[in-house]
């Protein structure tokens, strides 16, 4: 199986970036309805979504969230040098959630 990563659609980016202007409230999330584990990742050099905002997102989901911050990374963490660090973190988090050990 091959994985291809593509950019967000313009519509999705607009709904997220200009959420105040979105009358349909497409990017609203009722955190009380989220009952599954949530991994929230921030890059310390992210200018688009600063880690202060990412931390608030993690706090919003309370006990269901795990927050990981990566130094020397910015917004597109999976496309930057040393992306393997993030991939390993995600794999380990998933293994922990699923309950697998190797």
C-alpha positions in Angstrom: 0.0 0.0 0.0 1.2 3.4 -0.9 0.4 6.6 1.1 0.2 9.9 -0.6 -0.1 13.2 1.3 -1.9 16.1 -0.4 -2.6 19.6 0.7 -6.0 20.6 2.3 -8.6 21.8 -0.1 -9.1 25.5 -0.4 -12.5 25.2 1.1 -11.3 23.3 4.2 -8.5 25.8 4.7 -10.9 28.7 4.5 -13.3 27.2 6.9 -10.5 26.6 9.4 -8.6 29.8 8.8 -11.6 32.1 8.6 -13.8 30.4 11.1 -15.3 33.7 12.3 -16.7 34.3 8.8 -18.1 30.8 8.3 -21.8 30.9 8.8 -22.2 27.2 8.6 -19.7 26.7 11.5 -18.1 23.8 9.6 -15.0 23.7 11.8 -16.8 23.8 15.1 -16.2 20.8 17.3 -18.3 19.9 20.4 -15.5 18.5 22.6 -18.0 16.9 24.9 -18.8 14.4 22.1 -15.2 13.4 21.6 -14.7 10.3 23.7 -11.8 8.6 21.8 -8.1 9.4 22.5 -6.8 12.4 20.7 -3.1 13.1 19.9 -2.3 16.8 19.6 1.0 17.7 18.0 2.7 21.1 18.0 5.9 22.4 16.5 7.9 24.9 18.5 8.7 27.0 15.4 5.1 26.9 14.0 4.1 30.4 12.9 0.7 29.3 11.5 -0.6 27.7 14.6 1.6 28.6 17.6 2.2 26.1 20.3 0.3 28.3 22.7 -2.8 27.7 20.6 -2.1 24.0 20.1 -1.8 23.6 23.9 -5.2 25.1 24.3 -6.6 22.6 21.8 -5.1 19.8 23.9 -6.6 21.3 27.0 -10.0 21.6 25.3 -10.1 17.8 25.0 -9.1 17.3 28.6 -8.5 13.7 29.7 -8.9 12.3 26.2 -5.9 14.2 24.8 -2.2 13.7 24.7 0.0 16.7 23.9 3.4 16.3 22.2 5.5 19.3 21.2 8.5 18.9 18.9 11.3 21.4 19.1 12.9 22.5 15.8 9.7 21.8 13.9 7.2 24.1 12.3 3.7 23.6 10.9 4.2 20.8 8.3 5.9 18.4 10.8 5.6 15.4 8.6 7.3 17.0 5.6 10.3 18.5 7.5 13.7 17.1 8.2 13.6 14.6 11.1 10.0 13.7 10.4 10.8 10.2 11.5 10.8 11.5 15.1 7.1 12.5 14.7 6.2 9.2 12.9 7.8 7.2 15.8 5.9 9.2 18.4 2.6 8.6 16.6 3.3 4.9 16.2 4.2 4.6 19.8 1.1 6.5 20.9 -1.1 4.3 18.7 0.6 1.1 20.1 -0.1 2.4 23.6 -3.8 3.2 22.8 -4.3 -0.1 21.0 -2.5 -1.9 23.8 0.1 -3.6 21.6 3.7 -4.1 22.7 6.6 -5.4 20.7 
